[in-house]
Amino acid sequence: MRWDRLFDDLEAQAAAAAARDFDVEVADRSRAEQGRLRLADRLRAAEGHTVVLTVRGAGPVSGTLRRVGTGWLLLAAAAEPEILVSLAAVSAVGGLGSATEPARDRGLVEDALDLRKALRGLATDRAGVRVLLTDGTAFDGTLDRVGADYAELAEHPVGEPRRHAAVRAVRTVVIDAIALVTRTQ
């Protein structure tokens, strides 16, 4: 009888030690997985939900998160139809909840859809825009061209189409200095 109790006790101790080891391993793996996640992964899980961003140069900006790209996100807001926000200018996010999209390889196509491509789309549309920089400076006009690290904006009054006579100046803006872009027309 004593041998049975001894072996039962040893088996229970071994099972408890294995369970502790398993719990530690699961916790370590969870922390490692969490460490691979990027803010964009958290944001993708919140698409369709209202978020509040703290954006350098703009302060709090809230709206429904429509899309997350490489280095940018698109919000639908009450005050503006859509706001293109540079992810690099975001310093805090509220309203994400607990969901997270798993880290994944985005692929060549999705990686190519960066902030420059989004700005080029606005330039192609010839849409009137307001460009807000991370220091709070704002410029109104039409994006004429987008380079590797800059965008050229033909400045003209809001509501007027880009016509030679309406253009007051052409300003070159460093893309890394852009906080957000909104359409004005």
Residue frames as a rotation matrix with the C-alpha (Angstrom) as fourth column:
MET 1
0.563 0.826 0.000 0.00
0.826 -0.563 0.000 0.00
0.000 0.000 -1.000 0.00
ARG 2
0.442 -0.435 -0.784 2.75
0.180 -0.813 0.553 2.44
-0.879 -0.386 -0.281 0.86
TRP 3
-0.650 -0.689 0.321 4.39
0.432 0.013 0.902 1.85
-0.625 0.725 0.289 -2.51
ASP 4
-0.108 0.703 0.703 1.14
0.976 -0.058 0.208 2.69
0.187 0.709 -0.680 -4.31
ARG 5
0.805 0.404 -0.435 0.78
0.518 -0.836 0.182 5.94
-0.290 -0.372 -0.882 -2.36
LEU 6
0.003 -0.902 -0.432 4.42
0.173 -0.425 0.888 6.80
-0.985 -0.078 0.155 -3.03
PHE 7
-0.719 -0.271 0.640 4.06
0.635 0.119 0.763 6.22
-0.283 0.955 0.086 -6.77
ASP 8
0.295 0.891 0.345 0.75
0.936 -0.342 0.084 8.08
0.193 0.298 -0.935 -6.86
ASP 9
0.684 -0.103 -0.723 2.36
0.322 -0.846 0.425 11.01
-0.655 -0.523 -0.545 -5.07
LEU 10
-0.413 -0.908 -0.072 5.36
0.235 -0.182 0.955 11.00
-0.880 0.378 0.288 -7.44
GLU 11
-0.477 0.318 0.819 3.04
0.878 0.124 0.463 10.88
0.046 0.940 -0.338 -10.47
ALA 12
0.643 0.755 -0.126 0.98
0.765 -0.640 0.066 13.79
-0.031 -0.138 -0.990 -9.09
GLN 13
0.333 -0.616 -0.714 4.14
0.144 -0.715 0.684 15.85
-0.932 -0.331 -0.149 -8.51
ALA 14
-0.687 -0.611 0.394 5.36
0.438 0.084 0.895 15.10
-0.579 0.788 0.210 -12.04
ALA 15
-0.077 0.754 0.652 1.96
0.975 -0.081 0.208 16.03
0.210 0.652 -0.729 -13.53
ALA 16
0.772 0.338 -0.538 1.91
0.506 -0.840 0.198 19.31
-0.385 -0.425 -0.819 -11.55
ALA 17
-0.107 -0.896 -0.430 5.44
0.108 -0.440 0.891 20.15
-0.988 0.049 0.144 -12.68
ALA 18
-0.674 -0.092 0.733 4.54
0.709 0.198 0.677 19.38
-0.207 0.976 -0.068 -16.31
ALA 19
0.388 0.890 0.241 1.43
0.913 -0.407 0.034 21.59
0.128 0.207 -0.970 -16.04
ARG 20
0.587 -0.257 -0.768 3.52
0.228 -0.857 0.461 24.45
-0.777 -0.446 -0.445 -14.59
ASP 21
-0.521 -0.850 0.073 6.09
0.253 -0.072 0.965 24.05
-0.815 0.521 0.253 -17.38
PHE 22
-0.356 0.493 0.794 3.32
0.932 0.127 0.339 24.06
0.067 0.861 -0.505 -19.98
ASP 23
0.698 0.665 -0.266 1.76
0.697 -0.716 0.038 27.22
-0.166 -0.212 -0.963 -18.49
VAL 24
0.204 -0.725 -0.658 5.14
0.062 -0.661 0.747 28.98
-0.977 -0.193 -0.090 -18.49
GLU 25
-0.707 -0.491 0.508 5.76
0.485 0.185 0.854 27.95
-0.514 0.851 0.107 -22.10
VAL 26
0.078 0.829 0.554 2.31
0.986 -0.146 0.079 29.17
0.147 0.540 -0.829 -23.20
ALA 27
0.765 0.177 -0.619 2.88
0.389 -0.893 0.225 32.52
-0.513 -0.413 -0.753 -21.46
ASP 28
-0.210 -0.932 -0.296 6.33
0.085 -0.319 0.944 32.87
-0.974 0.173 0.146 -23.07
ARG 29
-0.654 0.011 0.757 4.96
0.735 0.247 0.631 32.07
-0.180 0.969 -0.170 -26.52
SER 30
0.463 0.881 0.096 2.06
0.886 -0.459 -0.057 34.50
-0.006 0.111 -0.994 -26.04
ARG 31
0.541 -0.343 -0.768 4.48
0.107 -0.877 0.468 37.29
-0.834 -0.335 -0.438 -25.10
ALA 32
-0.582 -0.797 0.159 6.68
0.227 0.028 0.973 36.46
-0.780 0.603 0.165 -28.08
GLU 33
-0.300 0.568 0.766 3.68
0.953 0.138 0.271 36.48
0.049 0.811 -0.583 -30.44
GLN 34
0.726 0.574 -0.379 2.49
0.624 -0.782 0.012 39.79
-0.290 -0.245 -0.925 -28.97
GLY 35
0.124 -0.795 -0.594 5.96
0.099 -0.585 0.805 41.20
-0.987 -0.158 0.006 -29.54
ARG 36
-0.712 -0.375 0.593 5.67
0.573 0.177 0.800 40.54
-0.406 0.910 0.089 -33.29
LEU 37
0.242 0.917 0.317 2.44
0.965 -0.191 -0.182 42.49
-0.106 0.350 -0.931 -33.67
ARG 38
-0.870 -0.429 0.244 2.46
0.469 -0.872 0.142 46.00
0.151 0.238 0.959 -35.14
LEU 39
-0.640 0.646 -0.417 0.02
-0.153 -0.639 -0.754 48.83
-0.753 -0.419 0.507 -34.59
ALA 40
-0.538 0.430 -0.725 -1.33
-0.835 -0.154 0.529 48.21
0.116 0.890 0.441 -38.10
ASP 41
-0.761 0.253 -0.597 -2.32
0.170 0.966 0.193 44.66
0.626 0.045 -0.779 -37.02
ARG 42
-0.705 0.513 -0.490 -4.29
0.536 -0.066 -0.841 46.10
-0.464 -0.856 -0.228 -34.10
LEU 43
-0.559 0.473 -0.681 -5.86
-0.521 -0.839 -0.156 48.70
-0.645 0.267 0.716 -36.38
ARG 44
-0.763 0.258 -0.592 -6.88
-0.476 0.396 0.785 46.18
0.438 0.881 -0.180 -39.06
ALA 45
-0.744 0.487 -0.457 -8.90
0.620 0.759 -0.199 44.30
0.250 -0.432 -0.867 -36.45
ALA 46
-0.450 0.563 -0.693 -10.80
0.412 -0.558 -0.720 47.55
-0.793 -0.609 0.019 -35.72
GLU 47
-0.993 0.121 -0.009 -11.84
-0.061 -0.433 0.899 48.27
0.105 0.893 0.438 -39.32
GLY 48
-0.290 0.957 0.008 -15.47
0.365 0.102 0.925 49.36
0.885 0.272 -0.379 -39.34
HIS 49
0.324 0.352 -0.878 -15.30
0.942 -0.031 0.335 50.65
0.091 -0.936 -0.341 -35.75
THR 50
0.824 -0.013 0.566 -14.97
-0.008 -1.000 -0.012 54.18
0.566 0.005 -0.824 -34.41
VAL 51
0.185 -0.836 -0.517 -11.48
0.975 0.223 -0.011 55.08
0.124 -0.502 0.856 -33.21
VAL 52
0.999 -0.028 -0.041 -9.94
-0.021 -0.983 0.181 58.23
-0.045 -0.180 -0.983 -31.80
LEU 53
0.357 -0.924 0.135 -6.44
0.846 0.259 -0.465 59.00
0.395 0.280 0.875 -33.03
THR 54
0.696 -0.339 -0.633 -4.00
0.101 -0.827 0.554 61.42
-0.711 -0.449 -0.541 -31.48
VAL 55
0.555 -0.427 0.714 -2.23
0.819 0.134 -0.558 62.85
0.143 0.894 0.424 -34.52
ARG 56
-0.264 -0.737 -0.623 0.84
0.704 -0.589 0.398 65.10
-0.660 -0.333 0.674 -34.32
GLY 57
-0.988 -0.157 0.006 -0.13
0.129 -0.785 0.606 68.50
-0.091 0.600 0.795 -35.66
ALA 58
-0.485 0.874 0.035 -3.87
-0.130 -0.112 0.985 67.75
0.865 0.473 0.168 -35.62
GLY 59
-0.594 0.277 0.756 -4.66
-0.797 -0.069 -0.601 66.60
-0.114 -0.958 0.262 -32.08
PRO 60
-0.521 0.450 0.725 -7.56
0.015 0.855 -0.519 64.19
-0.853 -0.259 -0.452 -31.60
VAL 61
-0.520 0.387 -0.761 -9.14
-0.848 -0.126 0.516 62.92
0.104 0.913 0.394 -34.81
SER 62
-0.527 0.393 0.754 -12.07
-0.191 0.809 -0.556 60.51
-0.828 -0.437 -0.351 -34.62
GLY 63
-0.036 0.580 -0.814 -13.99
-0.998 -0.066 -0.004 58.55
-0.056 0.812 0.581 -37.17
THR 64
0.787 0.333 0.520 -14.86
-0.284 0.943 -0.174 55.12
-0.548 -0.011 0.836 -38.48
LEU 65
-0.293 -0.956 0.027 -11.76
-0.522 0.183 0.833 53.22
-0.801 0.230 -0.552 -39.51
ARG 66
0.682 0.604 -0.412 -12.31
-0.635 0.209 -0.744 52.29
-0.363 0.769 0.526 -43.15
ARG 67
0.889 -0.430 -0.153 -8.96
0.204 0.675 -0.709 50.88
0.409 0.599 0.688 -44.27
VAL 68
0.619 -0.785 0.028 -5.41
-0.306 -0.208 0.929 50.33
-0.723 -0.583 -0.369 -43.10
GLY 69
0.920 -0.382 -0.086 -2.55
0.018 0.260 -0.965 50.38
0.391 0.887 0.246 -45.58
THR 70
0.251 -0.923 -0.293 1.20
0.950 0.292 -0.107 50.39
0.184 -0.252 0.950 -45.41
GLY 71
-0.749 -0.633 -0.196 1.98
0.662 -0.715 -0.225 53.55
0.002 -0.298 0.954 -43.46
TRP 72
-0.832 0.521 0.191 -1.53
-0.470 -0.844 0.258 55.05
0.296 0.125 0.947 -43.67
LEU 73
-0.674 0.739 -0.014 -5.11
0.665 0.599 -0.446 54.62
-0.321 -0.310 -0.895 -42.61
LEU 74
-0.756 0.521 0.396 -8.40
-0.003 -0.608 0.794 55.99
0.654 0.599 0.462 -43.88
LEU 75
-0.767 0.537 -0.351 -11.08
0.433 0.030 -0.901 57.36
-0.473 -0.843 -0.256 -41.56
ALA 76
-0.300 0.771 0.561 -14.64
0.494 -0.378 0.783 58.35
0.816 0.512 -0.268 -42.35
ALA 77
-0.804 -0.053 -0.592 -15.51
0.562 -0.394 -0.727 61.25
-0.195 -0.917 0.347 -40.05
ALA 78
0.241 0.958 -0.156 -18.54
0.874 -0.284 -0.394 63.45
-0.422 -0.041 -0.906 -39.46
ALA 79
0.384 -0.123 -0.915 -16.69
-0.033 -0.992 0.120 66.70
-0.923 -0.016 -0.386 -40.18
GLU 80
-0.328 -0.567 -0.755 -14.79
-0.857 -0.157 0.491 65.43
-0.397 0.809 -0.434 -43.23
PRO 81
0.644 0.598 -0.476 -15.93
-0.746 0.628 -0.221 62.81
0.167 0.498 0.851 -45.74
GLU 82
0.845 -0.468 -0.259 -12.64
0.477 0.878 -0.030 60.91
0.241 -0.098 0.965 -45.50
ILE 83
0.703 -0.693 0.159 -9.33
-0.697 -0.627 0.349 61.57
-0.142 -0.356 -0.924 -43.82
LEU 84
0.679 -0.625 -0.384 -6.10
0.259 0.694 -0.672 59.99
0.687 0.357 0.633 -45.03
VAL 85
0.852 -0.350 0.389 -3.83
-0.511 -0.392 0.765 59.76
-0.115 -0.851 -0.513 -41.98
SER 86
0.108 -0.902 -0.417 -0.12
-0.488 0.318 -0.813 59.02
0.866 0.292 -0.406 -41.99
LEU 87
0.783 0.181 -0.595 0.46
0.316 0.708 0.632 56.20
0.535 -0.683 0.497 -39.53
ALA 88
-0.219 -0.955 -0.201 3.84
0.791 -0.053 -0.609 57.73
0.571 -0.292 0.767 -38.67
ALA 89
-0.607 0.035 0.794 2.03
-0.227 -0.965 -0.132 60.82
0.762 -0.260 0.593 -37.31
VAL 90
0.544 0.835 -0.081 -0.24
-0.216 0.232 0.948 58.80
0.811 -0.499 0.307 -34.99
SER 91
-0.530 -0.769 0.358 0.97
-0.533 -0.027 -0.846 58.86
0.660 -0.639 -0.395 -31.40
ALA 92
-0.863 0.305 0.402 -1.99
-0.206 0.515 -0.832 57.15
-0.461 -0.801 -0.382 -29.67
VAL 93
-0.610 0.714 -0.344 -5.21
-0.291 0.202 0.935 55.31
0.737 0.670 0.085 -30.55
GLY 94
-0.726 0.485 0.488 -8.39
-0.474 0.161 -0.866 54.91
-0.498 -0.860 0.113 -28.53
GLY 95
0.230 0.965 -0.124 -11.24
-0.839 0.133 -0.527 52.52
-0.492 0.225 0.841 -29.24
LEU 96
-0.431 -0.469 -0.771 -9.32
-0.831 0.539 0.137 49.52
0.351 0.700 -0.622 -30.53
GLY 97
0.739 0.657 0.149 -10.88
-0.659 0.660 0.360 47.00
0.138 -0.364 0.921 -28.17
SER 98
0.270 -0.641 0.719 -9.09
-0.551 0.509 0.661 43.74
-0.790 -0.574 -0.215 -27.50
ALA 99
0.846 0.111 0.522 -9.11
0.291 0.724 -0.626 42.17
-0.448 0.681 0.580 -30.97
THR 100
0.006 -0.875 -0.485 -5.90
-0.622 -0.383 0.683 41.91
-0.783 0.297 -0.546 -32.97
GLU 101
0.905 0.167 -0.390 -5.42
-0.420 0.493 -0.762 40.65
0.065 0.854 0.516 -36.48
PRO 102
0.669 -0.700 0.252 -2.61
0.422 0.635 0.647 38.09
-0.613 -0.326 0.720 -36.52
ALA 103
0.060 -0.752 -0.656 0.71
-0.600 -0.552 0.579 39.29
-0.798 0.359 -0.484 -37.86
ARG 104
0.577 0.167 0.800 1.00
0.459 0.744 -0.486 38.19
-0.676 0.647 0.353 -41.46
ASP 105
-0.674 -0.733 0.086 3.06
0.416 -0.280 0.865 38.70
-0.610 0.619 0.494 -44.57
ARG 106
0.086 0.776 -0.625 1.16
-0.175 -0.605 -0.776 41.36
-0.981 0.176 0.084 -46.51
GLY 107
0.295 -0.020 0.955 2.61
0.816 0.526 -0.241 40.40
-0.498 0.850 0.171 -49.87
LEU 108
-0.668 -0.708 0.230 4.06
0.706 -0.505 0.498 42.52
-0.236 0.494 0.836 -52.64
VAL 109
-0.256 0.641 0.724 0.83
0.595 -0.486 0.640 44.17
0.762 0.594 -0.257 -53.76
GLU 110
0.751 0.592 -0.293 -0.29
0.576 -0.370 0.729 45.29
0.323 -0.716 -0.619 -50.31
ASP 111
0.120 -0.795 -0.595 3.24
0.786 -0.290 0.546 46.46
-0.606 -0.533 0.590 -49.41
ALA 112
-0.678 -0.403 0.615 3.25
0.725 -0.507 0.467 48.59
0.124 0.762 0.635 -52.57
LEU 113
0.215 0.841 0.497 0.07
0.555 -0.524 0.646 50.42
0.804 0.136 -0.579 -51.48
ASP 114
-0.383 -0.468 -0.796 1.91
0.921 -0.255 -0.294 52.86
-0.065 -0.846 0.529 -49.23
LEU 115
0.166 0.453 -0.876 1.21
0.479 -0.813 -0.330 56.50
-0.862 -0.365 -0.352 -48.40
ARG 116
-0.678 -0.470 -0.564 2.90
-0.252 -0.573 0.780 57.66
-0.690 0.672 0.270 -51.62
LYS 117
-0.887 0.392 0.242 0.48
0.424 0.489 0.762 55.56
0.181 0.779 -0.600 -53.69
ALA 118
0.015 0.927 -0.375 -2.49
0.958 -0.121 -0.260 56.97
-0.286 -0.356 -0.890 -51.80
LEU 119
-0.017 -0.101 -0.995 -1.22
0.069 -0.993 0.099 60.50
-0.997 -0.067 0.024 -52.44
ARG 120
-0.934 -0.338 -0.119 -0.65
-0.111 -0.044 0.993 59.66
-0.340 0.940 0.004 -56.11
GLY 121
-0.483 0.843 0.236 -4.29
0.874 0.446 0.193 58.56
0.057 0.299 -0.952 -56.30
LEU 122
0.325 0.568 -0.756 -5.35
0.612 -0.736 -0.290 61.98
-0.721 -0.368 -0.587 -55.04
ALA 123
-0.429 -0.556 -0.712 -3.04
-0.234 -0.692 0.682 63.64
-0.873 0.459 0.166 -57.57
THR 124
-0.946 0.106 0.305 -4.53
0.319 0.452 0.833 61.55
-0.050 0.886 -0.462 -60.38
ASP 125
-0.078 0.994 -0.074 -8.06
0.991 0.069 -0.117 62.50
-0.111 -0.083 -0.990 -59.26
ARG 126
-0.613 -0.236 0.754 -7.05
0.385 -0.923 0.025 66.19
0.690 0.305 0.657 -59.34
ALA 127
0.410 0.800 -0.438 -8.98
0.755 -0.028 0.655 66.51
0.512 -0.599 -0.615 -56.09
GLY 128
0.143 -0.285 0.948 -8.72
-0.409 -0.889 -0.205 69.64
0.901 -0.359 -0.243 -54.00
VAL 129
0.334 -0.121 -0.935 -7.05
0.689 0.709 0.154 68.75
0.644 -0.695 0.320 -50.71
ARG 130
0.681 -0.307 0.664 -5.91
-0.638 -0.695 0.332 70.18
0.360 -0.650 -0.669 -47.42
VAL 131
0.256 -0.710 -0.656 -2.52
0.402 0.695 -0.596 68.85
0.879 -0.111 0.463 -46.36
LEU 132
0.861 0.010 0.509 -1.84
-0.443 -0.477 0.759 69.13
0.251 -0.879 -0.406 -42.63
LEU 133
0.029 -0.946 -0.322 1.75
-0.208 0.310 -0.928 68.74
0.978 0.094 -0.187 -41.49
THR 134
0.178 -0.024 -0.984 2.94
0.776 0.618 0.125 67.28
0.605 -0.786 0.128 -38.19
ASP 135
-0.823 -0.471 -0.319 3.79
0.567 -0.640 -0.518 70.79
0.040 -0.607 0.794 -36.96
GLY 136
-0.145 0.889 -0.435 0.18
0.612 -0.265 -0.745 71.94
-0.777 -0.374 -0.506 -37.53
THR 137
-0.596 -0.114 -0.795 0.81
-0.447 -0.775 0.446 73.91
-0.667 0.621 0.411 -40.73
ALA 138
0.101 0.710 0.697 -1.92
0.482 0.578 -0.659 73.46
-0.870 0.403 -0.284 -43.34
PHE 139
-0.781 -0.291 -0.552 -1.86
-0.358 -0.516 0.778 74.00
-0.511 0.806 0.299 -47.10
ASP 140
0.257 0.915 0.311 -4.81
0.051 0.309 -0.950 73.93
-0.965 0.260 0.033 -49.51
GLY 141
-0.168 -0.277 -0.946 -4.62
-0.889 -0.371 0.267 73.08
-0.425 0.886 -0.184 -53.17
THR 142
0.909 0.384 -0.164 -4.21
-0.413 0.768 -0.490 70.21
-0.062 0.513 0.856 -55.59
LEU 143
0.206 -0.856 0.474 -1.47
-0.087 0.466 0.880 67.59
-0.975 -0.223 0.022 -55.54
ASP 144
0.527 -0.092 -0.845 0.42
-0.830 -0.269 -0.489 67.89
-0.182 0.959 -0.218 -58.82
ARG 145
0.343 -0.476 -0.810 2.98
-0.319 0.752 -0.577 65.14
0.884 0.456 0.106 -58.40
VAL 146
0.838 -0.093 0.537 4.34
-0.493 0.292 0.820 62.75
-0.233 -0.952 0.199 -55.82
GLY 147
0.154 -0.882 -0.445 7.97
-0.707 0.216 -0.673 61.71
0.690 0.418 -0.591 -55.71
ALA 148
-0.114 -0.305 -0.946 9.80
0.300 0.897 -0.325 59.16
0.947 -0.321 -0.010 -53.61
ASP 149
-0.395 -0.106 -0.913 9.87
0.916 0.035 -0.400 61.37
0.075 -0.994 0.084 -50.50
TYR 150
-0.836 0.139 -0.531 7.99
0.000 -0.967 -0.253 64.54
-0.549 -0.212 0.809 -51.43
ALA 151
-0.018 0.844 0.536 4.72
0.973 0.137 -0.184 65.80
-0.229 0.518 -0.824 -52.87
GLU 152
-0.971 -0.234 0.057 4.15
0.240 -0.926 0.291 68.99
-0.015 0.296 0.955 -54.85
LEU 153
-0.086 0.965 -0.249 1.01
0.896 -0.035 -0.443 70.93
-0.436 -0.261 -0.861 -54.05
ALA 154
-0.662 0.037 0.749 -0.34
0.436 -0.794 0.424 73.69
0.610 0.607 0.509 -56.29
GLU 155
-0.650 0.395 -0.650 -1.79
0.598 -0.262 -0.757 76.08
-0.469 -0.881 -0.066 -53.71
HIS 156
-0.749 0.519 0.412 -5.12
0.020 -0.604 0.797 77.67
0.662 0.605 0.442 -54.61
PRO 157
-0.577 0.573 0.582 -8.27
-0.817 -0.408 -0.408 78.76
0.003 -0.711 0.703 -52.76
VAL 158
-0.827 0.370 0.423 -10.53
0.160 0.877 -0.454 76.04
-0.539 -0.308 -0.784 -51.39
GLY 159
0.153 0.984 0.086 -13.47
0.263 0.043 -0.964 75.33
-0.953 0.170 -0.252 -53.66
GLU 160
0.502 -0.056 -0.863 -11.75
-0.758 -0.509 -0.408 76.60
-0.417 0.859 -0.298 -56.80
PRO 161
0.929 -0.228 0.292 -10.48
0.326 0.877 -0.352 74.12
-0.176 0.423 0.889 -59.37
ARG 162
0.046 -0.985 -0.165 -6.79
0.373 -0.137 0.918 74.05
-0.927 -0.104 0.361 -60.13
ARG 163
0.808 0.109 0.579 -6.42
0.579 -0.330 -0.746 76.61
0.109 0.938 -0.330 -62.88
HIS 164
-0.127 -0.965 0.230 -3.25
0.873 -0.219 -0.435 78.47
0.470 0.145 0.871 -63.74
ALA 165
-0.188 0.103 0.977 -4.77
-0.059 -0.994 0.093 81.80
0.980 -0.040 0.193 -62.70
ALA 166
0.781 0.580 0.230 -5.92
-0.276 -0.010 0.961 80.44
0.560 -0.814 0.152 -59.31
VAL 167
0.550 -0.630 -0.548 -2.55
0.760 0.650 0.015 78.92
0.347 -0.425 0.836 -58.33
ARG 168
0.964 -0.199 0.174 -0.78
-0.256 -0.870 0.421 81.17
0.068 -0.450 -0.890 -55.81
ALA 169
-0.002 -0.987 0.159 2.30
-0.993 0.021 0.117 79.00
-0.119 -0.158 -0.980 -55.36
VAL 170
0.616 0.053 -0.786 3.64
-0.210 0.973 -0.099 75.50
0.759 0.226 0.611 -55.79
ARG 171
0.266 -0.458 0.848 4.86
-0.964 -0.106 0.245 74.03
-0.023 -0.883 -0.469 -52.53
THR 172
-0.020 -0.364 -0.931 7.02
-0.248 0.904 -0.348 70.93
0.969 0.224 -0.109 -52.13
VAL 173
0.448 0.292 0.845 6.13
-0.887 0.025 0.462 69.00
0.114 -0.956 0.270 -48.98
VAL 174
-0.706 -0.693 -0.145 8.19
-0.634 0.710 -0.306 66.22
0.315 -0.124 -0.941 -47.42
ILE 175
0.035 0.782 -0.622 6.00
-0.253 0.609 0.752 63.12
0.967 0.131 0.220 -47.20
ASP 176
-0.358 -0.230 -0.905 7.36
0.706 0.567 -0.424 62.22
0.611 -0.791 -0.040 -43.75
ALA 177
-0.997 -0.017 -0.073 6.08
0.059 -0.781 -0.622 65.60
-0.047 -0.624 0.780 -42.50
ILE 178
-0.438 0.898 -0.038 2.48
-0.501 -0.208 0.840 64.92
0.747 0.387 0.541 -43.58
ALA 179
-0.835 0.263 0.482 0.09
-0.395 0.323 -0.860 64.19
-0.382 -0.909 -0.165 -40.71
LEU 180
-0.244 0.814 0.527 -3.14
0.549 0.564 -0.618 63.92
-0.800 0.138 -0.584 -42.66
VAL 181
-0.990 0.030 -0.136 -4.85
-0.132 -0.514 0.847 64.84
-0.044 0.857 0.513 -45.92
THR 182
-0.227 0.967 0.111 -8.52
0.406 0.198 -0.892 65.67
-0.885 -0.158 -0.437 -46.45
ARG 183
-0.486 0.200 0.851 -10.43
0.843 -0.148 0.517 66.39
0.229 0.969 -0.097 -49.63
THR 184
-0.720 0.259 -0.643 -11.78
0.122 -0.866 -0.485 69.93
-0.683 -0.428 0.592 -49.91
GLN 185
-0.511 0.567 -0.646 -13.97
-0.858 -0.381 0.345 69.37
-0.051 0.731 0.681 -52.99
